[in-house]
Structures are given as structure tokens and as C-alpha cells.
């Protein structure tokens, strides 16, 4: 194991449907993980948390897709979201 990280705001063991279950998405040295109502941005090398962006709704099994400088994702409320990577600090 290279590192292990616990995401803030997610109770352990998870007690609600929005706990992260999808795999993180890698882009340019960062990992993007969805969990609860937030997008977590982490350093892929160290696992350190860089940014937390609250979106609203809840994310279940969901994996962001990156095309160019835009991230596309969907949450349990049925919101389909297109978001510039710059909005989450990438």
C-alpha cells in the first residue's frame, strides 16, 4: 500500500447512500473522488486532500468522466453536471 486516506464528512462505517463506492478518476496527477454531496480532489502521489467542493445532492456509485478541461458527473438526484476542472482547483 502506498497510502491510505479518509475523506472528511463521510462517517465510518458509511451510514447513507452517498458514501463513496465508485473508483476515483485520475487526471494530471490528481484523483477526483465523489462522496456524500461533495467532490474530493486529492494528490495522486501522496493521497493528501487538496480541495473539497460541495455540489449538493448525493453521489452513489458514480465515476466522473474528464473530456478536455471539463468533468461530467451525475448524482442520485438525477442531476447531470458539466463542470470546468478549474472550478475544483485543477
C-alpha positions as CSV (number, residue, x, y, z in Angstrom):
1,X,0.0,0.0,0.0
2,X,1.4,3.4,-0.9
3,X,-1.0,5.4,1.2
4,X,-4.5,5.5,2.7
5,X,-6.8,8.5,3.1
6,X,-10.1,9.0,5.0
7,X,-12.4,11.5,3.4
8,X,-13.8,14.2,5.8
9,X,-17.5,14.4,6.2
10,X,-18.1,10.7,5.4
11,X,-19.0,8.7,8.6
12,X,-17.3,5.3,9.1
13,X,-18.8,3.0,8.5
14,X,-20.9,4.8,5.9
15,X,-24.4,5.4,7.1
16,X,-26.0,6.8,4.0
17,X,-26.4,6.1,0.3
18,X,-24.0,8.8,-0.8
19,X,-20.9,7.2,0.7
20,X,-18.2,6.8,-2.0
21,X,-18.5,3.5,-3.9
22,X,-17.2,4.4,-7.3
23,X,-13.5,4.4,-8.2
24,X,-11.6,7.7,-8.3
25,X,-10.8,9.3,-11.6
26,X,-7.2,10.3,-12.4
27,X,-6.3,13.5,-14.2
28,X,-2.9,15.3,-14.4
29,X,-1.6,14.0,-11.0
30,X,-4.9,14.4,-9.2
31,X,-7.6,11.9,-8.1
32,X,-11.2,13.0,-8.1
33,X,-13.5,11.1,-5.8
34,X,-17.2,11.6,-5.3
35,X,-18.8,11.1,-1.9
36,X,-21.7,12.4,0.0
37,X,-22.6,15.7,-1.5
38,X,-19.0,16.6,-2.4
39,X,-16.2,16.3,-4.9
40,X,-12.9,15.5,-3.3
41,X,-9.6,16.3,-5.1
42,X,-6.5,14.5,-3.9
43,X,-2.9,14.4,-4.8
44,X,-2.5,11.0,-6.6
45,X,1.1,10.5,-5.3
46,X,0.6,11.3,-1.6
47,X,-3.1,10.9,-1.0
48,X,-3.3,14.3,0.6
49,X,-6.6,16.2,0.3
50,X,-6.3,19.3,-1.9
51,X,-9.9,20.5,-2.2
52,X,-13.4,19.7,-1.3
53,X,-16.2,21.1,-3.4
54,X,-19.8,20.8,-2.3
55,X,-22.2,20.2,-5.1
56,X,-25.5,19.2,-3.4
57,X,-27.5,16.1,-3.9
58,X,-25.7,12.8,-3.1
59,X,-23.3,10.7,-5.1
60,X,-23.6,6.9,-5.0
61,X,-21.8,4.7,-7.4
62,X,-20.6,7.3,-9.8
63,X,-17.3,8.0,-11.7
64,X,-16.6,11.3,-13.2
65,X,-15.6,11.5,-16.8
66,X,-13.0,14.0,-18.0
67,X,-13.0,15.4,-21.5
68,X,-10.5,18.2,-22.1
69,X,-10.8,20.6,-19.2
70,X,-14.4,19.6,-18.3
71,X,-15.6,17.0,-15.8
72,X,-19.0,15.3,-16.3
73,X,-20.8,13.5,-13.5
74,X,-24.3,12.5,-12.3
75,X,-25.7,12.3,-8.7
76,X,-28.6,10.4,-7.1
77,X,-30.9,13.4,-7.7
78,X,-30.6,12.8,-11.4
79,X,-28.6,16.0,-12.0
80,X,-26.2,15.7,-14.9
81,X,-23.4,18.2,-14.3
82,X,-20.7,19.6,-16.6
83,X,-18.1,21.4,-14.6
84,X,-14.8,23.0,-15.6
85,X,-11.8,21.4,-13.8
86,X,-10.7,24.9,-12.7
87,X,-13.8,25.1,-10.5
88,X,-12.4,22.3,-8.3
89,X,-8.8,23.6,-8.3
90,X,-7.3,21.6,-11.1
